[in-house]
Amino acid sequence: MPKDISSNDSTSLYIQKALSNKTPYALRVAYTQNAVDALILHENDSLNRDQLIEMCRSFYNLNSWKNLKRASRLALTRSQAENDEYFVGHSYRWLGIYYQNMDLNDSAFYYYLRAEKIFKKLNNKFFLCHLYIDKGLVFHYTCNYMEAEATLVSALKIAKELNLKYEITKIYMILGMNSSNQKDYVSTFKYYQKALDLTNGESSEKFKISQIITLNNMAINFFYVNEYRRALMFHNESLRKNNFKGFFIYPTAYCLSLDHLANIKIKIKKNKGVEELLNKSARIRDSLNISESKDYNLFLSIEYYYVVNNITKAKKLANKLYNLSKGCGSPGDILISLKQLIKVDPQNALKYSSEYIRISDSMQQLERETRNKFAKIAYETEEITQQKNDAIKRYRQAWMIALGIIFILFLLFIIKFQAAKKRVLELKEVQQIANEEITNLMLDQQNKIDNGRMLEKKRIAQDLHDGIMNMLASTRINLHLLTEKAPEESRKNFSRFVDGIQDIEKEIRNIAHDLNHGALANKGSFVGIAEALIEDQKRISICRYNLEIDSEIDWENLAGYKKIHLFRILQEAMQNILKHAQANNVEVSMRKNQDELIVEIFDDGKGFSFKKAKKGLGLQNIVIRAKSCSGKAMIKTKPNEGTTIEISIPIS
């Protein structure tokens, strides 16, 4: 952990030193390199990518072009790995800046275009404004001044909309350069003055740099219109503002001011001090690795040595300028170097002139090709974007079709599931009706049996009363009459027999009465079926069974299907007791509790472990049948503690 903290601290220190103007140039480059190397080892998060982009800016300010390219590539790779479009756009922009400074304007244009599309997509107007400025410079450097002006005007609209004072200043400066190259000096001064007015009163470094560059540009413009005194005044003002306590605020502009001062002196034929100015400018560029306008310094040195008649030195520098221009690959710079060679080396003037004409013609062709190339890059980039959008559109359509098919299949599944559910419900309904019909048939059958029993009991009672009773009564009367006629001794014996017959009559009357009362009491209902079930169990089991039924129960209000379920529950419970319980006593009670029928079945058998037996079909059937009656079943049991089954069913 301390190691990581130390690593983070050292990275922060590198970045701090790299961005400090107080750090010497060589050390700033080294610190920026160290910062980039350290950032690569850190986690690829948004802060890390932001710091890499900041190092790209540092390399740009230090004119360290190879390092800028490397840092931009690293930032691009890390941004693409995280699909971070914001920093991908920034990486493209810095790659464009690198190629622009390498005079590879077609590559610069390509990366600017890619960055522009990303920032358009993100609706980031701030960086879109910067990209239009960058593109405007590419068009300007490739002499496509109309496109440059149109692009810069687009940037100016955004800058004014967002109130970006510095960007507005920069756009006016570039518009001034663009007008100057078209020799529209009136517009040039107008744009430069607007830029200068915006920098007045601003203390930040970037505004100071803009002010220095604008003063330089105005001085150059005065030189073009032969106002040398004013040109000198503006150059001296630029140099004064650029030197702060021995430090150059913008070294490139400082060198350029020195070169232009030397040029003015050559032009007005005041050659004293020219060589010192040019040499000082060259030394500063070499010490700070500034490549910008290095060829211009050589050009002026050639002019100076030619004017002072040092042809050997002038020829040597002209060849150096020619080789430098060829190395940079800039046709415009090559033409300037050839022009100088023609002047200082008249013996080879014909050769240089032929080369000049050839390059000039090819340069015009190159400008046309560059314009076409820019159009082609824009078209191809647009085409690639369109293809990508089409691919995304097709991908989305495929997903929509797939989701549509899944949705249709889901709907079909739901419809099929609902149909199956409906069939199950219909089957249950049919089964319930069948159960009710079975219950009603059973009850009807029981009623018929009970009615038959009742009629039979009535018949027996009636036969006893009307037949045997009458016969006994007649016999008793006849015996009584005989007793009256019998001797006194025999009369006592006859009376005893008559009284016995009378007792028999009473007994038979009581039996007939009981038979008739029992027939009237048995109404024929569910109770009869339950009693018959218990009686059957008594015959086949050694257990003692006791059935208690609450007389308050209104069996007529209990639905038929509930009766059949209740009867099946009783059957299942009796079957389980007979098979497994090994009980001595069984208690069955049915009682009314408000609007519920409570059925309790208890046995004092061996019981069982409910967890082990809960998956048995018998117990499941009891629970399911209770639920089918909108009721519930509760089973209480433990090993060696018997079993109690309690069923509660709504009566209504």
Secondary structure, DSSP 8 states (H G I E B T S, - for coil): -HHHHHHHHHHHHHHHHHH-TTS-HHHHHHHHHHHHHHHHTS--SHHHHHHHHHHHHHHHHTT-HHHHHHHHHHHHHHHHHTT-HHHHHHHHHHHHHHHHHTT-HHHHHHHHHHHHHHHHHTT-HHHHHHHHHHHHHHHHHTT-HHHHHHHHHHHHHHHHHTT-HHHHHHHHHHHHHHHHHTT-HHHHHHHHHHHHHHHTT--SHHHHHHHHHHHHHHHHHHHHTT-HHHHHHHHHHHHHHHEETTEESSHHHHHHHHHHHHHHHHHTT--TTHHHHHHHHHHHHHHHT--TTHHHHHHHHHHHHHHTT-HHHHHHHHHHHHHHHHHHT-HHHHHHHHHHHHHH-GGGHHHHHHHHHHHHHHHHHHHHHHHHHHHHHHHHHHHHHHHHHHHHHHHHHHHHHHHHHHHHHHHHHHHHHHHHHHHHHHHHHHHHHHHHHHHHHHHHHHHHHHHHHHHHHHHHHHHIIIIIHHHHHHHHHHHHHHHHHS-HHHHHHHHHHHHHHHHHHHHHHHHHHHHHHHHHH---SHHHHHHHHHHHHHHH-SSEEEEEE-TT--GGGS-HHHHHHHHHHHHHHHHHIIIII--SEEEEEEEEETTEEEEEEEE-S----HHHHTT-HHHHHHHHHHHHTT-EEEEEE-TTS-EEEEEEEE--
